[in-house]
């Protein structure tokens, strides 16, 4: 399906779901059109979390996209290969593939928007992969990192604890040995190895602005992430993610953190 941005005065839908990219790696995406374009219009790509965290945070990121579109931005939400509605089986793909999917989504969003200044927003592991992709490009102007993951080993440990808590809830004996599934999602040996080797970029040569929304802004890992973002003339903010951790709540029970989403929208507007 081909979509053109068209005239800002012509009728167009608020949202178009479609597939993009080459076969057999086509990605499912939703393009949220801006209510009204202006000189402040941005191209915004939203990079979701993964695994069970994807399901739990989906509603939140959809609401974020709606708010950004109402503020006048082109917004692209998408699913990584093997996840959501995109093509493929989860076990076939990993972090390298998903980072490439972010590159593809960025290129697609720039095409749809007519190459407006670009902002990339990522949640959890999606934030870390978004940072890696941004560090490899010269066209990412701003970056919003919502609870980014600095240490893949710690993330794996957190997921194991979530699995243990789930098994206690259903009164099932704790499993032994190497986990190959966590909360209903495959976790292959290559994926575990990739998580163990997960690295934060050392520098961001083209970035102009960045916002980190952290559960614990004072943590050493968060300070290290922020330090790599600092550069000549670059504005970097680290703020508390003052809202419930949506990725730990059941999908249909989680409250959308509207105040936090509004902060992201306002921050995006401030850079216009």
Sine and cosine of phi, psi and omega as CSV:
sin_phi,cos_phi,sin_psi,cos_psi,sin_omega,cos_omega
0.00,0.00,0.74,-0.67,0.01,-1.00
-0.94,-0.34,0.75,-0.67,-0.01,-1.00
-0.81,-0.59,0.73,-0.68,0.08,-1.00
-0.94,-0.34,0.50,-0.86,-0.06,-1.00
-0.92,0.39,-0.56,0.83,0.09,-1.00
0.93,0.37,-0.10,-0.99,0.01,-1.00
-0.97,0.23,0.59,-0.81,0.02,-1.00
-0.92,0.39,-0.29,0.96,-0.03,-1.00
-1.00,-0.08,-0.24,0.97,-0.01,-1.00
-0.98,0.18,0.47,-0.88,0.04,-1.00
-0.92,0.38,0.60,-0.80,0.14,-0.99
-0.40,-0.92,0.39,-0.92,-0.04,-1.00
-0.94,0.33,0.36,-0.93,0.07,-1.00
-0.95,0.31,-0.51,0.86,-0.10,-0.99
-0.54,-0.84,0.71,-0.71,0.09,-1.00
-0.78,-0.62,0.90,-0.43,0.13,-0.99
-1.00,0.05,0.63,-0.78,-0.03,-1.00
-0.22,-0.98,0.09,-1.00,0.07,-1.00
-0.94,-0.35,0.56,-0.83,0.07,-1.00
-0.62,-0.79,0.22,-0.98,0.02,-1.00
1.00,-0.09,0.22,-0.98,-0.06,-1.00
-0.97,0.24,0.54,-0.84,0.17,-0.99
-0.95,0.31,0.61,-0.79,0.11,0.99
-0.99,-0.12,0.46,0.89,-0.07,-1.00
-0.90,-0.44,0.61,0.79,-0.06,-1.00
-0.94,0.34,0.65,-0.76,-0.06,-1.00
-0.94,-0.33,0.64,-0.77,0.10,-1.00
-0.99,0.11,0.68,-0.74,-0.03,-1.00
-0.58,-0.82,0.35,-0.94,0.15,-0.99
-0.81,-0.59,0.85,-0.53,0.05,-1.00
-0.99,-0.14,0.92,-0.40,0.08,-1.00
-1.00,-0.04,0.89,-0.45,-0.01,-1.00
-0.98,0.18,0.56,-0.83,0.07,-1.00
-0.92,0.40,0.60,-0.80,0.07,-1.00
-0.87,0.50,-0.66,0.75,0.06,-1.00
-0.47,-0.88,0.78,-0.62,0.01,-1.00
-0.99,0.12,0.45,-0.89,0.03,-1.00
-0.45,-0.89,-0.07,-1.00,0.05,-1.00
-0.90,0.43,-0.34,0.94,-0.02,-1.00
-1.00,-0.02,-0.01,1.00,-0.04,-1.00
-0.89,0.45,0.69,-0.72,0.02,-1.00
-0.87,-0.50,0.35,-0.94,0.24,-0.97
-1.00,-0.10,0.83,-0.56,-0.08,-1.00
-0.83,-0.56,0.79,-0.61,0.08,-1.00
-0.93,-0.36,0.77,-0.64,0.02,-1.00
-0.95,-0.31,0.85,-0.52,-0.03,-1.00
-0.97,-0.24,0.92,-0.38,-0.13,-0.99
-0.97,0.24,0.16,-0.99,0.17,-0.98
-0.95,0.30,-0.05,-1.00,-0.06,-1.00
-0.79,-0.61,0.23,-0.97,0.07,-1.00
0.86,0.50,-0.61,-0.80,-0.02,-1.00
-0.90,0.43,-0.41,0.91,0.03,-1.00
-0.93,0.36,-0.47,0.88,0.07,-1.00
-0.88,0.48,-0.76,0.65,-0.03,-1.00
-0.88,0.48,-0.68,0.73,-0.10,-1.00
-0.94,0.34,-0.45,0.89,-0.08,-1.00
-0.96,-0.26,0.01,1.00,-0.10,-1.00
-0.85,0.52,-0.73,0.69,-0.04,-1.00
-0.89,0.46,-0.63,0.78,0.01,-1.00
-0.88,0.47,-0.73,0.69,-0.04,-1.00
-0.94,0.34,-0.51,0.86,0.09,-1.00
-0.91,0.42,-0.68,0.73,0.03,-1.00
-0.90,0.43,-0.60,0.80,0.06,-1.00
-0.88,0.48,-0.70,0.71,0.01,-1.00
-0.88,0.48,-0.65,0.76,0.02,-1.00
-0.89,0.46,-0.69,0.73,0.00,-1.00
-0.91,0.42,-0.66,0.75,0.01,-1.00
-0.91,0.42,-0.64,0.77,0.03,-1.00
-0.91,0.42,-0.64,0.77,0.03,-1.00
-0.91,0.41,-0.44,0.90,0.05,-1.00
-0.99,0.13,-0.05,1.00,0.12,-0.99
0.96,-0.28,0.36,0.93,-0.06,-1.00
-0.91,-0.41,0.50,-0.87,0.22,-0.98
-0.98,0.21,0.79,-0.61,-0.06,-1.00
-0.79,-0.61,0.73,-0.68,0.06,-1.00
-0.88,-0.48,0.89,-0.46,0.21,-0.98
-0.98,-0.18,0.57,-0.82,-0.02,-1.00
-0.48,-0.88,0.27,-0.96,0.07,-1.00
-0.94,-0.35,0.69,-0.72,0.08,-1.00
-0.91,0.41,0.34,-0.94,0.08,-1.00
-0.81,0.58,0.70,-0.71,0.04,-1.00
0.98,0.20,0.08,1.00,0.00,-1.00
-0.79,-0.61,0.33,-0.94,0.05,-1.00
0.79,0.61,-0.79,-0.61,-0.03,-1.00
-0.97,-0.22,0.12,0.99,0.03,-1.00
-0.97,0.24,0.27,-0.96,-0.06,-1.00
-0.95,0.33,0.53,-0.85,0.17,-0.99
0.96,-0.26,0.25,-0.97,0.05,-1.00
-0.99,-0.15,0.67,-0.74,-0.08,-1.00
-0.80,0.60,-0.67,0.74,-0.10,-1.00
-0.90,0.44,-0.28,0.96,-0.04,-1.00
-0.99,0.11,-0.23,0.97,-0.16,-0.99
-0.84,-0.54,0.25,-0.97,-0.02,-1.00
-0.46,-0.89,-0.29,-0.96,-0.14,-0.99
-0.89,0.45,-0.61,0.79,0.01,-1.00
-0.89,0.45,-0.68,0.73,0.03,-1.00
-0.89,0.46,-0.68,0.73,-0.07,-1.00
-0.94,0.34,-0.55,0.83,0.10,-0.99
-0.91,0.42,-0.63,0.78,0.06,-1.00
-0.90,0.43,-0.57,0.82,0.06,-1.00
-0.89,0.46,-0.60,0.80,0.06,-1.00
-0.90,0.44,-0.68,0.73,0.08,-1.00
-0.84,0.54,-0.70,0.71,-0.01,-1.00
-0.90,0.45,-0.65,0.76,0.00,-1.00
-0.91,0.41,-0.61,0.79,0.05,-1.00
-0.89,0.46,-0.74,0.67,0.02,-1.00
-0.86,0.51,-0.67,0.75,-0.01,-1.00
-0.91,0.41,-0.68,0.73,-0.01,-1.00
-0.91,0.41,-0.62,0.78,0.06,-1.00
-0.89,0.46,-0.63,0.77,0.03,-1.00
-0.90,0.43,-0.72,0.69,-0.04,-1.00
-0.90,0.44,-0.59,0.80,-0.11,-0.99
-1.00,0.03,-0.12,0.99,-0.10,-0.99
0.98,0.20,0.48,0.88,0.05,-1.00
0.88,0.47,0.79,0.61,0.15,-0.99
-0.96,0.29,0.31,-0.95,0.11,-0.99
-0.81,0.59,0.64,-0.77,-0.21,-0.98
-0.96,-0.29,0.72,-0.70,0.14,-0.99
-0.86,-0.51,0.72,-0.69,0.05,-1.00
-0.90,-0.43,0.76,-0.65,-0.01,-1.00
-0.87,-0.49,0.75,-0.66,0.01,-1.00
-0.73,-0.69,0.51,-0.86,0.02,-1.00
-0.88,-0.47,0.77,-0.63,0.09,-1.00
0.83,0.55,-0.82,-0.57,0.01,-1.00
-0.88,0.47,-0.52,0.85,0.08,-1.00
-0.88,0.47,-0.52,0.85,0.05,-1.00
-0.93,0.37,-0.67,0.74,0.01,-1.00
-0.91,0.41,-0.68,0.73,0.04,-1.00
-0.91,0.41,-0.59,0.81,0.06,-1.00
-0.89,0.45,-0.65,0.76,0.04,-1.00
-0.90,0.44,-0.67,0.74,0.03,-1.00
-0.88,0.47,-0.69,0.73,0.01,-1.00
-0.91,0.42,-0.68,0.73,-0.02,-1.00
-0.88,0.47,-0.58,0.81,0.00,-1.00
-0.92,0.39,-0.32,0.95,-0.04,-1.00
-0.99,-0.14,0.02,1.00,-0.09,-1.00
-0.84,-0.54,0.26,-0.97,0.03,-1.00
-0.92,-0.40,0.11,0.99,-0.09,-1.00
-0.88,-0.48,0.16,0.99,0.07,-1.00
-1.00,-0.05,0.94,-0.33,-0.06,-1.00
-0.99,0.13,-0.58,0.81,-0.04,-1.00
-0.59,-0.81,0.39,-0.92,-0.15,-0.99
-0.62,-0.79,0.79,-0.61,0.10,-0.99
-0.90,-0.43,0.85,-0.52,-0.05,-1.00
-0.91,-0.42,0.95,-0.30,-0.07,-1.00
-0.99,-0.15,0.95,-0.32,-0.02,-1.00
0.78,0.63,0.82,0.57,-0.04,-1.00
-0.92,0.40,0.42,-0.91,-0.01,-1.00
-0.99,-0.16,0.87,-0.49,0.02,-1.00
-1.00,-0.07,-0.41,0.91,-0.14,-0.99
-0.72,-0.70,0.94,-0.35,-0.02,-1.00
-0.90,0.43,-0.53,0.85,0.03,-1.00
-0.89,0.45,-0.67,0.74,0.03,-1.00
-0.91,0.42,-0.62,0.79,0.02,-1.00
-0.89,0.45,-0.69,0.72,0.02,-1.00
-0.88,0.48,-0.66,0.75,0.04,-1.00
-0.89,0.46,-0.63,0.78,0.03,-1.00
-0.90,0.43,-0.68,0.73,0.03,-1.00
-0.90,0.44,-0.61,0.79,0.05,-1.00
-0.89,0.46,-0.65,0.76,0.03,-1.00
-0.91,0.42,-0.61,0.79,0.07,-1.00
-0.88,0.47,-0.66,0.76,0.03,-1.00
-0.90,0.43,-0.69,0.72,0.02,-1.00
-0.87,0.49,-0.67,0.74,0.00,-1.00
-0.90,0.43,-0.63,0.78,0.03,-1.00
-0.89,0.46,-0.69,0.72,-0.02,-1.00
-0.92,0.39,-0.54,0.84,0.09,-1.00
-0.91,0.41,-0.62,0.78,-0.01,-1.00
-0.89,0.46,-0.63,0.78,-0.03,-1.00
-1.00,-0.09,0.14,0.99,0.08,-1.00
0.87,0.50,0.69,0.73,0.06,-1.00
-0.95,-0.32,0.65,-0.76,-0.01,-1.00
-0.88,0.47,0.58,-0.82,-0.02,-1.00
-0.90,0.44,0.71,-0.70,0.03,-1.00
-0.96,0.27,0.44,-0.90,0.03,-1.00
-0.90,-0.44,0.31,-0.95,0.02,-1.00
1.00,0.01,-0.21,-0.98,-0.05,-1.00
-0.98,0.19,0.78,-0.62,0.00,-1.00
-0.95,0.30,0.78,-0.63,0.11,-0.99
-0.91,-0.41,0.06,1.00,0.05,-1.00
-0.46,-0.89,0.70,-0.71,0.06,-1.00
-0.76,-0.65,0.89,-0.45,0.03,-1.00
0.78,0.62,0.68,0.73,0.12,-0.99
1.00,0.03,0.04,1.00,-0.03,-1.00
-0.87,-0.50,0.68,-0.73,-0.02,-1.00
-0.89,0.45,0.67,-0.74,0.10,-0.99
-0.76,-0.65,1.00,-0.05,-0.08,-1.00
-0.97,0.24,0.26,-0.97,0.06,-1.00
-0.87,0.49,-0.69,0.73,0.07,-1.00
-0.86,0.51,-0.61,0.80,0.02,-1.00
-0.92,0.40,-0.67,0.75,0.04,-1.00
-0.88,0.47,-0.66,0.75,0.03,-1.00
-0.89,0.45,-0.65,0.76,0.01,-1.00
-0.91,0.42,-0.64,0.77,0.06,-1.00
-0.89,0.45,-0.66,0.75,0.01,-1.00
-0.90,0.44,-0.49,0.87,-0.04,-1.00
-0.99,-0.13,0.10,1.00,-0.06,-1.00
-0.83,0.55,0.79,-0.61,-0.07,-1.00
-0.81,-0.58,0.65,-0.76,0.09,-1.00
-0.99,0.11,0.65,-0.76,-0.02,-1.00
-0.86,0.52,0.50,-0.86,-0.01,-1.00
-0.99,0.11,-0.42,0.91,-0.04,-1.00
-0.37,-0.93,0.31,-0.95,0.00,-1.00
-0.72,-0.69,1.00,0.10,-0.18,-0.98
-0.90,0.44,-0.48,0.88,-0.12,-0.99
-0.96,-0.27,-0.14,0.99,-0.11,-0.99
-0.94,0.35,0.58,-0.81,0.03,-1.00
-0.95,-0.32,-0.55,0.84,-0.06,-1.00
-0.59,-0.81,0.49,-0.87,0.06,-1.00
-0.49,-0.87,0.56,-0.83,0.05,-1.00
-0.75,-0.66,0.82,-0.57,0.12,-0.99
-0.95,-0.31,0.83,-0.55,0.11,-0.99
-0.96,-0.29,0.96,-0.28,-0.16,-0.99
-0.91,-0.42,0.54,-0.84,0.10,-0.99
-0.89,0.45,-0.64,0.77,-0.02,-1.00
-0.74,-0.67,1.00,0.08,-0.11,-0.99
-0.85,0.53,-0.43,0.90,-0.05,-1.00
-1.00,0.10,-0.08,1.00,-0.03,-1.00
-0.89,0.46,0.53,-0.85,-0.02,-1.00
-0.86,0.51,-0.65,0.76,-0.02,-1.00
-0.90,0.44,-0.62,0.78,0.02,-1.00
-0.92,0.39,-0.66,0.75,0.02,-1.00
-0.89,0.45,-0.61,0.79,0.03,-1.00
-0.91,0.41,-0.68,0.74,0.04,-1.00
-0.87,0.49,-0.71,0.71,-0.01,-1.00
-0.89,0.45,-0.62,0.79,-0.04,-1.00
-0.89,0.45,-0.59,0.81,0.01,-1.00
-0.94,0.35,-0.41,0.91,-0.01,-1.00
-0.99,0.17,-0.35,0.94,-0.05,-1.00
-0.93,0.37,0.71,-0.70,0.04,-1.00
-0.40,-0.92,0.01,-1.00,-0.03,-1.00
-0.87,0.49,0.88,-0.48,0.06,-1.00
0.94,0.33,0.17,0.99,-0.05,-1.00
-1.00,-0.09,0.70,-0.71,0.00,-1.00
-0.99,-0.17,0.85,-0.52,-0.03,-1.00
-0.84,-0.55,0.81,-0.59,0.03,-1.00
-0.89,-0.45,0.68,-0.73,0.13,-0.99
-0.87,-0.50,0.87,-0.50,-0.08,-1.00
-0.75,-0.67,0.44,-0.90,0.05,-1.00
-0.94,0.34,0.67,-0.74,0.13,-0.99
-0.99,0.16,0.99,0.16,-0.15,-0.99
-0.98,0.19,0.94,0.35,-0.05,-1.00
-0.26,-0.97,0.35,-0.94,0.08,-1.00
-0.86,0.52,0.52,-0.85,0.03,-1.00
-0.97,0.25,1.00,-0.09,-0.12,-0.99
-0.87,0.48,-0.47,0.88,-0.04,-1.00
-0.96,0.28,-0.11,0.99,0.05,-1.00
-0.96,-0.27,0.02,1.00,-0.05,-1.00
-0.97,-0.26,0.43,-0.90,0.02,-1.00
-0.90,0.44,0.58,-0.81,-0.14,-0.99
-0.79,0.61,-0.65,0.76,-0.09,-1.00
-0.99,-0.16,0.15,0.99,0.02,-1.00
-0.91,-0.40,-0.29,0.96,-0.08,-1.00
-0.94,0.34,0.71,-0.70,0.10,-0.99
-0.99,0.11,0.72,-0.69,0.05,-1.00
-0.94,0.34,0.82,-0.58,-0.02,-1.00
-0.99,0.17,0.97,0.24,-0.14,-0.99
-0.87,0.49,-0.59,0.81,0.01,-1.00
-0.89,0.46,-0.67,0.74,0.02,-1.00
-0.93,0.37,-0.66,0.75,0.04,-1.00
-0.89,0.46,-0.63,0.78,0.03,-1.00
-0.89,0.45,-0.60,0.80,0.05,-1.00
-0.88,0.48,-0.66,0.75,0.02,-1.00
-0.89,0.45,-0.69,0.72,0.00,-1.00
-0.89,0.46,-0.72,0.69,0.00,-1.00
-0.89,0.46,-0.68,0.73,0.02,-1.00
-0.87,0.49,-0.65,0.76,0.04,-1.00
-0.89,0.47,-0.67,0.74,0.02,-1.00
-0.91,0.41,-0.59,0.81,-0.04,-1.00
-0.89,0.46,-0.42,0.91,-0.01,-1.00
-1.00,0.02,0.04,1.00,-0.04,-1.00
-0.96,0.28,0.00,0.00,0.00,0.00
